[in-house]
Amino acid sequence: MATQNQYIDLKKQLKKLCFEIRGNRNILKNAQRKGTADWETHAHLSDSRWEFRHKHIIASLLRGKTREQIEQYVRPGNELNETYLKKLSLEYEIENGIEREAYNAAQIIRS
């Protein structure tokens, strides 16, 4: 399991990403109003949102929540990158958290 310092560092990363998303969203909205929106700002905003979503799920798993409690519904085409989640789970030492969730989901489907 992750140490308290690792969890605090993850929370700091989430806050930083949150401020990046908020700032880039405002920049993009203003540029769109002026008609000067560029693809780089949009791409950076999308990348920040993607990273925030995955790290938020890892932080929630560290707090003991299940995937169903974190995201009840995922739109088709907006699935998570399981490879990146596994990489983060290894980094934050979640003991087979991703695989355990998949196993539990399979057990529910079978019953």
VENBEL-V238231 format. One record per backbone hydrogen bond with DSSP energy under -0.5 kcal/mol. CO is the residue of the C=O (numbers start at 1). NH is the residue of the N-H. E is the energy in kcal/mol with one decimal. If there is no record, write none. Layout:
{{CO,NH,E} {CO,NH,E}}
This chain:
{{3,7,-2.0} {4,8,-2.4} {5,9,-2.4} {6,10,-2.3} {7,11,-2.3} {8,12,-2.1} {9,13,-2.2} {10,14,-2.2} {11,15,-2.2} {12,16,-2.4} {13,17,-2.6} {14,18,-2.3} {15,19,-2.2} {16,20,-2.2} {17,21,-2.8} {18,22,-2.5} {19,23,-2.6} {20,24,-2.9} {21,25,-2.5} {22,26,-1.9} {23,27,-2.3} {24,28,-2.7} {25,29,-2.6} {26,30,-2.3} {27,31,-2.3} {28,32,-2.5} {29,33,-2.1} {30,34,-1.7} {31,35,-1.0} {31,36,-2.8} {31,37,-0.6} {38,42,-1.3} {39,43,-2.8} {40,44,-2.5} {41,45,-2.2} {42,46,-2.3} {43,47,-2.5} {44,48,-2.3} {45,49,-2.3} {46,50,-2.3} {47,51,-2.4} {48,52,-2.5} {49,53,-2.4} {50,54,-1.8} {51,55,-2.5} {52,56,-2.6} {53,57,-1.7} {54,58,-1.9} {55,59,-2.5} {56,60,-2.2} {57,61,-2.4} {58,62,-2.2} {59,63,-1.2} {60,65,-2.2} {61,64,-1.2} {66,70,-1.5} {67,71,-2.7} {75,78,-2.3} {80,82,-1.1} {81,85,-2.1} {82,86,-2.4} {83,87,-2.1} {84,88,-2.5} {85,89,-2.6} {86,90,-2.1} {87,91,-2.1} {88,92,-2.5} {89,94,-3.1} {90,93,-0.8} {93,95,-0.7} {94,96,-1.3} {94,97,-0.6} {96,100,-3.0} {97,101,-1.9} {98,102,-1.9} {99,103,-2.5} {100,104,-2.6} {101,105,-2.2} {102,106,-2.1} {103,107,-2.2} {104,108,-1.9} {105,109,-2.0} {106,110,-2.2} {107,111,-1.5}}
